[in-house]
Amino acid sequence: MAKEKLVQLLKESGAVKFGKFVLSSGISSNYYIDIKQASTNPTILKEIAKEMSKFAENYDLVAGLELGAVPLIVALSLETGIPFVIIRKEEKMHGTGKMIEGESVENKKVLLVEDVTTTGASVLKAINVLRKNGAILDKVVSVVDRESGAREKIEREGLKLISLISVKDLLE
């Protein structure tokens, strides 16, 4: 039932858009999943966090890439009491120059959170940053998997991808 409820909330929020779009992967698509449209709604964000929390047991930290995953990891942190870290897309050229904001991930079990997975390129970047900083990773949780290769790439890295819903669920 939770999957159906989330699909309904995403559709009702206008998060599923049709037209001509270029995705962050560079791929053209006739639909776009705008999770930010949903994650800025507190009711939907709370539901996403509740569903993700089922996969967050026994983790020291939750992590996500700026910008899309930030509301998700904050909500998941509030739901579970697990601290979060934010992974930068690019190295900061001022201040500390850190790629990860928050506490150290070294030797900590980290749950990686993503809003939408497509080809997996951004997730792989996050995995690499976390691993370079000593994180222990075994799982990625995504709100929506577009089923365009991310799962296979993530599994080749030795991690499991769990998506709350698939693009098939949204487009039915």
N, C-alpha and C positions, 0 to 999 in steps of 0.2 A: 504493500500500500504506500509506503514512503516514496518509492520511485514515481508512482503515478501522481502523487501530490506535488512532488518537486517539478515534474514535467508540466503539470497544470500551472503552477506558480510562475515558472519561467515563461510559458506562453502568454499568460495573462499580463505579465509585466512588460511585454514587448521585447523580451530578450532574444527572440528568434525573429530575424529580419530577412526579407527576401529582396533580391535585386542583384546588382553587380558589385562584388567586393574583392579586394586584394587582401589576403590574410598576412599576418606577420611572417609567415613562411615564404611569402612571395607567390603563393598559389592563388589563382583566381577561383572564385566560388560564387554560386548563385544564391547562397544564403550565408548569414553571419550570426554567430551566437555571441551576443553582447552580454556577457556575464556581469559586466559593470552595471548594466541597466538593472539587473536583479540584485547584485550585492550591495547596492546603495539603498535598497529597500530593507528596513530592519526585520520585517516579518520573514522575508525570503532568506536573508542572511542568517537569521537564527535557525531556520530549517536546514540550511546547508551545513551550518556548524554542528547541529544535532546529528545529522547523518554522518558527517565526517568523524565525529567523536567516537563512533563505533569502531573505527580503525586506528585510534590514537592511543590505545592502552599500552603501557610500558615504554613510552617514549620520554626522553629527557627534554626535547625541544621540538617545536614545529617550525618549518621554514617555508618561505615562498619568495619568488621574484617580484621586485617592484614592477609594475603598479598593480596589475590585475589580482595577484594573490594576496596583497596586503590586507584588504578587509576580511578575506577568508581566514587568514592566519590569526588575525586579531580576534575575530569571533570564535574561532576554534580554541584559542588560548583562554578566552573568557568562559567558554563552555566546559573546558577540561581542567583549567588551572595549570596547564603546561605552558611555560614561557615560550616566546616566539623570537625568531630572528628574521631579518629582511635581507635578501640577497640583492645586491645592486646589479644592474644590467651592464654597467660600465664602471671601471675603476675611477674613484674620486681623485681629482688632481689637486685637492686642497685638504686641509685638516689632516686626519689620520690616514687618508687614502685607502681605507678599508673597503673590501668587497662585501663584507657581512656586517650588518648593524645589529647590535645586541650582544649577549654574552658569548663567550667562546664556545665553539662547537666541537673542539678537540676532545676525542674519546667519548663523545656523547651520541646516544642513539637519536637520530633526527628523522622526523616524518616530513617529507617534502610534499607541499601542497601546490596545486596548479589549478587555474580556473578552467581553461580549455586546452586539451592536448590535440594536436594535429599531426605534424611530422615528428615532433619530439625534440626539435632543435633547441628550444629555450629550456626545456627540462634537462637536456644533456648538459647545457651550459651551467645550470644550477647544480647538477650532480657533480660536475668537475670542480666548481668553486668550493662546494662543501667538502669534497674528498681532499682537495689540496689543503684544507684547513683542519683535517683530521676527523671529520664527522663519520659516524657509522650509519650507513644507509641500507635499507632493505625494501622500502616501499614508497610509492608516489600515489597520492590520492588526488584525483581530478574531479571537478564537478561534471564536466562533459568530455567524452572522448569522441572526436570526429572520425575515428577509425581510419586514419590516413597514414599509419606507420609508426606512430608514437609508441604503441604497446611493444612492438617488436624491438625497437631501438632501446627502450628502457629495459626490457628483458635481457638483451645482449649485454647490458651493463650489470646484470645480476640482480636487478630490482624487479619488484612486482608492481604493475599498474592496476589500481582500483579506481574505476570511474563510477560515480553515483548514478549517472545515466549515460547512454550512448546517443550518438546523433540519430540513430534509427528510432529511439524512443521519442525524440523531439519532433521528428519529421513525419511520424505516423499520423 
